[in-house]
């Protein structure tokens, strides 16, 4: 027995800077309660839950869910780096599509500390050390930077510019676009506009990458309820959003070949191609996209990884305005990780929430006209690339 998975309830809390947030279990429970209310179902209908987070001890998922109630259901804790939220969604979708379960919950949360990402463990092998070491081999003259993530994504951006001869200001233009979108989003952390000059003149954190090209450390939570077609029909739910196709990929030996691939471009490409094949729908049919812009160079690279344009043509897509309202696609109408914020475990489910709102026509001032097909991309170094396609109705 198989069933198409439907998203029937979503919610998120407004993302905040570290030190100004509520405890993770409170943020998560608020997001879950909001998703239940949005779906119009009772908590007792949930048969299983998947909790995505990175910076937390074992069974934080249970601690968060217990704030809503203790019903004895299985709770699976998921840590897949920055793709943890989408990994929780991936497992929820699989459970429903397999016919094993009728209604499940995916939620994610994060309490982050100020400053660049860093591990809590310094007495064992770092899971992304291989990528940083390989980057040193491929780009031995690359300047050192504050964290592995900054170095890897900064190296990928520099590699992109060198490979295609693009103008470095494309990374700034993407930051400006994302901030302009965020101004219309009440859930966004940053709502002040930027100019290309401000972004380019900000302090450098890596070669060709300034502070305004990097997402901020953020705290927050988001949740989604996934069910079968039969469950939605039985409960009279008419505004469900279908997960048309979804794919998760990890690294292959090709990840070693270029700095761009070390930053996940190949994982993205393979996941996207699998989704398009499964869905029978190509990128040309997509209207709205939420993608993983942890650093603006990654957004540029991901345009090509998702097939929104051909290799080396991201600069043209940006300059033609085909990544914003009035163009071919609206990319990150939420403001993306750059401006909405990036609480690691919550990010994938916040992307899902935004796209469900867009397909229902509930996105307010940032609504994408005629949105029927939506695409989501969530990336975790180390690695996991998750691409999801949604359809209205």
ABEGO torsion letter per residue (X at the ends): XBBBBBBABBBBBBBBBBGABBBAAAAAAAAAAAAAAAAGBBAAABABBBBBBABBBBGAAAAAAAAAEBAGBBBBBBBAEAAAAAAAAAAAAAAAAAGABABBBBBBBBBBBBEBBBBABAABBBAAAAAAAAAAAABAABBBBABAAAAAAAAAAAAAAAAAGBBAAAAAAAAAAAAAAAAABAABABABBBBAAAAAABBBABBGBBAAABBBBBBEBBBBBBBBAAAAAAAGBAABBBBABBBBBBBBAAAAABAAAAAGAAAAAAAAAAAAAAAGBBAAABABBBBBBABAAAAAAAAAAAGABBBGAAAAAAAAGAABBGBABBBGAAGEAAAAEBBAAAAAAAAAAAAAAAAAGAAEAABBBGBABBBBBBBBBOBBBBBBBBBBX
